[in-house]
Amino acid sequence: MNSLKKIILYFPSLIFGFFNGITINLYKRKILRPKKYNTKIISIGNLIMGGAGKTPTVEYLANYFIKKNIYFAIISRGYRRETKGMVVASENDNFKSIGDEPAQYFKKFSEYSKIIVSEDREEALSFCDKNKIKYVILDDAFQNLKFDKDLNVLVSSFYKPFFYDDLFPMGMLRESKNNAKRADLLIYSNCPDKISSEKVNRFKTKSKYYLREGTPILFSTVKYQKPVKIFGKSLKKDVIVISSIAYPELFHKYISSKYNIIEIIKFKDHHKYSDYDIKKISTKLNDDVSLITTEKDAVKLCEYGELLSSYNVYYVPISIDFLFDDFLLKRLEKL
C-alpha cells in the first residue's frame, strides 16, 4: 500500500478499531461476562476479513470426532443463505437455505453430527445443551465473546499472516492483532510442504509478540485428493477451472500441475451462481473439455443438473496435514 493511501485510511482505521474495541474492553474488564454452556465448545476463527483456511480445519476436527465415534455439532452463521433464524440442516436443505460451507458439512458429516446455522450462536448452543450434544465446533466465532470456549483456535493464512496486516480499512483485520492473545492455539494454514527453519522461526517470533506466553503455533498444509465426479463419465485433460473461494491461487496452481487449463473463471467468495452464469460456463464445455472446481463450489453446481449433467464436471476434495507437531490432537484429547 502506498504512503498516501495509508495516510488517508489511517484515521478511519482508528475509528473502526475504537468502536470495535468497546465491547472487547467490556469483557476484558469483566463488566460483561461470557455464558458457560455444558457442551464443549471448540471455536475456529480468524482475524482477517475473508478466507483464512477455517473450513479444512473444521473438517479436520469433524473427522477426529468421527474416528472417536463421538456425536458432535457444527454451528455456522450460514453466510449468504436465503433463510433467517436457526436452521437444523436436513435432506431438504441446500446451499440456498443453509449456505455453501454448511451444505458441504452436511453432505460429508450429517450421519455423525448436527449441522446448524444461526445468526444467534447462543440459540444454537442452547439447542445443543438441550439435546445433550457433548462437543460443538463453532465455525468463525473468534470475535464472539458472549460464551466461554473450551478451545479457541485462531487460523491465519501462511501467505497473508495477521502480523503483517492492519485494521480495516487500512488493512483487512476485523480487530486489533493484539487480540490474538485470546487464542489457545494458532494455526498457519495453506503452508508449502517444505518451509525453512529460518522462516518457521521468523513466523514464531513475530507471532509470539501478539500471543499469550506458551501458546502453541502450528503449520498446516493442504492435501489435494483424487477428483470426484459431479456429472459425466470421465475427467478430460483439458479443463475449465471455476472457483468462488477467497484465495484460489493455490488451487489453480495445483490444477495447472495436473491438467491443461483452457480457462480460469474466478468469482467472489461465496458467490451464488445464477442460471446465466451456468449457461455461459456450459458454452465452453464439450466432450473434450471438462469443468473442474472446488468442493465448496460443488455443493452449488450439483443443483444445476439440468444445465450441466451432459458434461464432465468434477471437484477436488482437500484435507490438511500438520507439518511438524500436531498439537491440536493433544489439546482435543484433554477436553
Beta strands, then each sheet from edge to edge (+ up, - down):
strand 1: 40-45
strand 2: 72-76
strand 3: 87-88
strand 4: 113-117
strand 5: 135-139
strand 6: 151-157
strand 7: 185-189
strand 8: 217-224
strand 9: 228-231
strand 10: 238-243
strand 11: 260-266
strand 12: 289-294
strand 13: 313-316
strand 14: 318-322
sheet 1: 3+ 4- 2- 5- 1- 6- 7- 8- 14+
sheet 2: 9+ 13- 12- 10- 11-
end
